[in-house]
Amino acid sequence: MTASMDMSAATQMDTKPHPMWKTLITGIAAVVIGGVLLWAPAKAKVETYTLIVALLGFWWLVSGILDIVHIFTDRTAWGWKLFMGIISIVAGAYILMYPIAAAVALPRVFVFVLGFWGLFYGVVLLINAFRGAGWGAGILGVLAIIFGGVLIGSYTMPGSGLAFLWSAAIVAVIGGIALIVQSFRTRTA
């Protein structure tokens, strides 16, 4: 009897849940960015497009910083968190420093890179969901994988930038809502 209890205790994961504030901030940022991508007024297409690219750079920068900060509160999978944090910070900083170059590169190179980033980040979110981050991270992980697949699938097609905008907007709004709900569920638990 004791051996079975020890084995069940050994198979349980010893992970800390993600902090409520990180999940809430990420969810709110995702909904805001998704809303801008879906419903921004198109008075000046160039300005709107540049704004979206800048928001994406800001999103990646903040997301990368939060991933690295989370290492200090939960050391599980710290290598993945550090890697994703560094990649996100570098990508976000590049976009913020060179928004026009990023906007010009978007229809080809940027869509391809974003597709792989979405796949990779989705897998990391799914791993974290199974390690205790909750169903909100799981939903966002699945959506990020779908987002990455859509981007990679539309890489060679004309108008791939449009596929990027719609995919990113839908993923951001749905995933952000899921993260906001998950953050409040975590707080009440």
Secondary structure, DSSP 8 states (H G I E B T S, - for coil): -HHHHHHHHHHS-------HHHHHHHHHHHHHHHHHHHH---SSHHHHHHHHHHHHHHHHHHHHHHHHHHHHH--TTHHHHHHHHHHHHHHHHHHHH-HHHHHHHIIIIIHHHHHHHHHHHHHHHHHHIIIII-HHHHHHHHHHHHHHHHHHHTTTSTTHHHHHHHHHHHHHHHHHHHHHHHHHHHHH-
